Amino acid sequence: MAARARSRTHIASQRVTSAEARANLPALLRRVQAGQRVTITRYNKPVADLVPLAAAEYPVPRFGLGKGKAAILDPVWDNDPKTNAAVAAWLEGKFE
C-alpha cells in the first residue's frame, strides 16, 4: 500500500486522471502553487494543464484612467419627464 501511495504522489507531479484530479484537487493546487505543472488526462489523453500563473497576469490597477470617460446624468431626470426631442438633444450634449 505504501508503494502505491508513493507511485500516486509521483504521478500527481506530472499526470493525473480526471478522477484523481477531482478527488485530490486541493493537493494538486498546492503543487501548482509551488511551481509544478500538472496535466489532467481523460482516457489517457491530455485534456488540461494546471500551471502556475505569472505575476504579470495580474497588473496593479491604476486609478485615474477613467477620467473624462463617464457622464453624470441629470439628477432630476425622473421628476421632470422629457420629450423625445429633449432626450435627443441631451444625448447630443445640448443640455436644457
Biotite code that builds the C-alpha atoms (Angstrom):
import biotite.structure as struc

atoms = struc.array([
    struc.Atom([0.000, 0.000, 0.000], chain_id="A", res_id=1, res_name="MET", atom_name="CA", element="C"),
    struc.Atom([2.834, 2.419, 0.812], chain_id="A", res_id=2, res_name="ALA", atom_name="CA", element="C"),
    struc.Atom([4.424, 1.782, -2.583], chain_id="A", res_id=3, res_name="ALA", atom_name="CA", element="C"),
    struc.Atom([1.130, 2.571, -4.252], chain_id="A", res_id=4, res_name="ARG", atom_name="CA", element="C"),
    struc.Atom([0.819, 5.872, -2.377], chain_id="A", res_id=5, res_name="ALA", atom_name="CA", element="C"),
    struc.Atom([4.338, 6.837, -3.434], chain_id="A", res_id=6, res_name="ARG", atom_name="CA", element="C"),
    struc.Atom([3.505, 5.972, -7.015], chain_id="A", res_id=7, res_name="SER", atom_name="CA", element="C"),
    struc.Atom([0.430, 8.200, -6.923], chain_id="A", res_id=8, res_name="ARG", atom_name="CA", element="C"),
    struc.Atom([2.432, 11.041, -5.426], chain_id="A", res_id=9, res_name="THR", atom_name="CA", element="C"),
    struc.Atom([4.985, 10.688, -8.216], chain_id="A", res_id=10, res_name="HIS", atom_name="CA", element="C"),
    struc.Atom([2.246, 10.589, -10.874], chain_id="A", res_id=11, res_name="ILE", atom_name="CA", element="C"),
    struc.Atom([0.487, 13.624, -9.368], chain_id="A", res_id=12, res_name="ALA", atom_name="CA", element="C"),
    struc.Atom([3.546, 15.767, -10.017], chain_id="A", res_id=13, res_name="SER", atom_name="CA", element="C"),
    struc.Atom([3.196, 15.169, -13.770], chain_id="A", res_id=14, res_name="GLN", atom_name="CA", element="C"),
    struc.Atom([-0.017, 13.444, -14.955], chain_id="A", res_id=15, res_name="ARG", atom_name="CA", element="C"),
    struc.Atom([-3.293, 12.583, -13.208], chain_id="A", res_id=16, res_name="VAL", atom_name="CA", element="C"),
    struc.Atom([-6.606, 11.251, -14.430], chain_id="A", res_id=17, res_name="THR", atom_name="CA", element="C"),
    struc.Atom([-9.687, 13.411, -14.178], chain_id="A", res_id=18, res_name="SER", atom_name="CA", element="C"),
    struc.Atom([-10.999, 11.196, -11.356], chain_id="A", res_id=19, res_name="ALA", atom_name="CA", element="C"),
    struc.Atom([-7.752, 11.610, -9.387], chain_id="A", res_id=20, res_name="GLU", atom_name="CA", element="C"),
    struc.Atom([-7.814, 15.368, -10.014], chain_id="A", res_id=21, res_name="ALA", atom_name="CA", element="C"),
    struc.Atom([-11.377, 15.605, -8.742], chain_id="A", res_id=22, res_name="ARG", atom_name="CA", element="C"),
    struc.Atom([-10.511, 13.589, -5.612], chain_id="A", res_id=23, res_name="ALA", atom_name="CA", element="C"),
    struc.Atom([-7.229, 15.410, -4.883], chain_id="A", res_id=24, res_name="ASN", atom_name="CA", element="C"),
    struc.Atom([-7.781, 18.950, -6.178], chain_id="A", res_id=25, res_name="LEU", atom_name="CA", element="C"),
    struc.Atom([-6.568, 20.810, -3.060], chain_id="A", res_id=26, res_name="PRO", atom_name="CA", element="C"),
    struc.Atom([-3.294, 18.836, -3.057], chain_id="A", res_id=27, res_name="ALA", atom_name="CA", element="C"),
    struc.Atom([-2.840, 19.411, -6.798], chain_id="A", res_id=28, res_name="LEU", atom_name="CA", element="C"),
    struc.Atom([-3.413, 23.140, -6.384], chain_id="A", res_id=29, res_name="LEU", atom_name="CA", element="C"),
    struc.Atom([-0.755, 23.253, -3.652], chain_id="A", res_id=30, res_name="ARG", atom_name="CA", element="C"),
    struc.Atom([1.695, 21.553, -6.032], chain_id="A", res_id=31, res_name="ARG", atom_name="CA", element="C"),
    struc.Atom([0.861, 24.024, -8.806], chain_id="A", res_id=32, res_name="VAL", atom_name="CA", element="C"),
    struc.Atom([1.190, 26.922, -6.390], chain_id="A", res_id=33, res_name="GLN", atom_name="CA", element="C"),
    struc.Atom([4.653, 25.606, -5.519], chain_id="A", res_id=34, res_name="ALA", atom_name="CA", element="C"),
    struc.Atom([5.602, 25.846, -9.209], chain_id="A", res_id=35, res_name="GLY", atom_name="CA", element="C"),
    struc.Atom([4.878, 22.352, -10.555], chain_id="A", res_id=36, res_name="GLN", atom_name="CA", element="C"),
    struc.Atom([2.907, 21.593, -13.699], chain_id="A", res_id=37, res_name="ARG", atom_name="CA", element="C"),
    struc.Atom([0.109, 19.015, -13.565], chain_id="A", res_id=38, res_name="VAL", atom_name="CA", element="C"),
    struc.Atom([-1.502, 17.504, -16.675], chain_id="A", res_id=39, res_name="THR", atom_name="CA", element="C"),
    struc.Atom([-5.016, 16.130, -16.317], chain_id="A", res_id=40, res_name="ILE", atom_name="CA", element="C"),
    struc.Atom([-5.906, 13.259, -18.623], chain_id="A", res_id=41, res_name="THR", atom_name="CA", element="C"),
    struc.Atom([-9.137, 11.620, -19.706], chain_id="A", res_id=42, res_name="ARG", atom_name="CA", element="C"),
    struc.Atom([-8.904, 8.145, -21.237], chain_id="A", res_id=43, res_name="TYR", atom_name="CA", element="C"),
    struc.Atom([-5.085, 8.541, -21.310], chain_id="A", res_id=44, res_name="ASN", atom_name="CA", element="C"),
    struc.Atom([-5.285, 11.698, -23.444], chain_id="A", res_id=45, res_name="LYS", atom_name="CA", element="C"),
    struc.Atom([-4.193, 15.075, -22.004], chain_id="A", res_id=46, res_name="PRO", atom_name="CA", element="C"),
    struc.Atom([-7.131, 17.473, -21.722], chain_id="A", res_id=47, res_name="VAL", atom_name="CA", element="C"),
    struc.Atom([-5.871, 20.209, -19.383], chain_id="A", res_id=48, res_name="ALA", atom_name="CA", element="C"),
    struc.Atom([-2.726, 21.585, -17.765], chain_id="A", res_id=49, res_name="ASP", atom_name="CA", element="C"),
    struc.Atom([-2.633, 23.146, -14.329], chain_id="A", res_id=50, res_name="LEU", atom_name="CA", element="C"),
    struc.Atom([0.207, 25.645, -14.400], chain_id="A", res_id=51, res_name="VAL", atom_name="CA", element="C"),
    struc.Atom([1.214, 28.490, -12.083], chain_id="A", res_id=52, res_name="PRO", atom_name="CA", element="C"),
    struc.Atom([0.071, 31.906, -13.246], chain_id="A", res_id=53, res_name="LEU", atom_name="CA", element="C"),
    struc.Atom([2.691, 34.530, -13.930], chain_id="A", res_id=54, res_name="ALA", atom_name="CA", element="C"),
    struc.Atom([2.625, 37.615, -11.730], chain_id="A", res_id=55, res_name="ALA", atom_name="CA", element="C"),
    struc.Atom([2.343, 39.771, -14.866], chain_id="A", res_id=56, res_name="ALA", atom_name="CA", element="C"),
    struc.Atom([-1.175, 38.457, -15.495], chain_id="A", res_id=57, res_name="GLU", atom_name="CA", element="C"),
    struc.Atom([-2.446, 40.428, -12.513], chain_id="A", res_id=58, res_name="TYR", atom_name="CA", element="C"),
    struc.Atom([-1.422, 44.047, -13.100], chain_id="A", res_id=59, res_name="PRO", atom_name="CA", element="C"),
    struc.Atom([-1.887, 46.518, -10.302], chain_id="A", res_id=60, res_name="VAL", atom_name="CA", element="C"),
    struc.Atom([-4.932, 48.704, -11.045], chain_id="A", res_id=61, res_name="PRO", atom_name="CA", element="C"),
    struc.Atom([-4.073, 52.330, -11.717], chain_id="A", res_id=62, res_name="ARG", atom_name="CA", element="C"),
    struc.Atom([-6.558, 54.911, -10.551], chain_id="A", res_id=63, res_name="PHE", atom_name="CA", element="C"),
    struc.Atom([-7.478, 57.881, -12.694], chain_id="A", res_id=64, res_name="GLY", atom_name="CA", element="C"),
    struc.Atom([-7.504, 56.056, -16.040], chain_id="A", res_id=65, res_name="LEU", atom_name="CA", element="C"),
    struc.Atom([-11.257, 56.607, -16.452], chain_id="A", res_id=66, res_name="GLY", atom_name="CA", element="C"),
    struc.Atom([-11.082, 60.385, -16.101], chain_id="A", res_id=67, res_name="LYS", atom_name="CA", element="C"),
    struc.Atom([-13.423, 62.030, -18.596], chain_id="A", res_id=68, res_name="GLY", atom_name="CA", element="C"),
    struc.Atom([-14.961, 58.708, -19.692], chain_id="A", res_id=69, res_name="LYS", atom_name="CA", element="C"),
    struc.Atom([-18.114, 58.902, -17.567], chain_id="A", res_id=70, res_name="ALA", atom_name="CA", element="C"),
    struc.Atom([-21.082, 61.233, -17.770], chain_id="A", res_id=71, res_name="ALA", atom_name="CA", element="C"),
    struc.Atom([-23.153, 62.431, -14.851], chain_id="A", res_id=72, res_name="ILE", atom_name="CA", element="C"),
    struc.Atom([-26.851, 62.036, -15.525], chain_id="A", res_id=73, res_name="LEU", atom_name="CA", element="C"),
    struc.Atom([-29.352, 64.795, -14.877], chain_id="A", res_id=74, res_name="ASP", atom_name="CA", element="C"),
    struc.Atom([-30.300, 64.443, -11.170], chain_id="A", res_id=75, res_name="PRO", atom_name="CA", element="C"),
    struc.Atom([-33.931, 65.448, -11.806], chain_id="A", res_id=76, res_name="VAL", atom_name="CA", element="C"),
    struc.Atom([-34.436, 63.097, -14.773], chain_id="A", res_id=77, res_name="TRP", atom_name="CA", element="C"),
    struc.Atom([-37.173, 61.068, -13.034], chain_id="A", res_id=78, res_name="ASP", atom_name="CA", element="C"),
    struc.Atom([-39.014, 64.100, -11.651], chain_id="A", res_id=79, res_name="ASN", atom_name="CA", element="C"),
    struc.Atom([-39.224, 66.031, -14.926], chain_id="A", res_id=80, res_name="ASP", atom_name="CA", element="C"),
    struc.Atom([-40.359, 63.861, -17.876], chain_id="A", res_id=81, res_name="PRO", atom_name="CA", element="C"),
    struc.Atom([-38.599, 64.776, -21.127], chain_id="A", res_id=82, res_name="LYS", atom_name="CA", element="C"),
    struc.Atom([-39.901, 64.771, -24.695], chain_id="A", res_id=83, res_name="THR", atom_name="CA", element="C"),
    struc.Atom([-38.191, 62.692, -27.353], chain_id="A", res_id=84, res_name="ASN", atom_name="CA", element="C"),
    struc.Atom([-36.667, 65.865, -28.803], chain_id="A", res_id=85, res_name="ALA", atom_name="CA", element="C"),
    struc.Atom([-35.325, 66.892, -25.385], chain_id="A", res_id=86, res_name="ALA", atom_name="CA", element="C"),
    struc.Atom([-33.794, 63.437, -24.850], chain_id="A", res_id=87, res_name="VAL", atom_name="CA", element="C"),
    struc.Atom([-32.164, 63.521, -28.307], chain_id="A", res_id=88, res_name="ALA", atom_name="CA", element="C"),
    struc.Atom([-30.764, 66.977, -27.603], chain_id="A", res_id=89, res_name="ALA", atom_name="CA", element="C"),
    struc.Atom([-29.492, 65.839, -24.180], chain_id="A", res_id=90, res_name="TRP", atom_name="CA", element="C"),
    struc.Atom([-27.733, 62.834, -25.763], chain_id="A", res_id=91, res_name="LEU", atom_name="CA", element="C"),
    struc.Atom([-26.016, 65.196, -28.213], chain_id="A", res_id=92, res_name="GLU", atom_name="CA", element="C"),
    struc.Atom([-24.700, 67.248, -25.311], chain_id="A", res_id=93, res_name="GLY", atom_name="CA", element="C"),
    struc.Atom([-27.215, 70.103, -25.602], chain_id="A", res_id=94, res_name="LYS", atom_name="CA", element="C"),
    struc.Atom([-28.469, 70.381, -22.039], chain_id="A", res_id=95, res_name="PHE", atom_name="CA", element="C"),
    struc.Atom([-31.598, 72.308, -21.149], chain_id="A", res_id=96, res_name="GLU", atom_name="CA", element="C"),
])
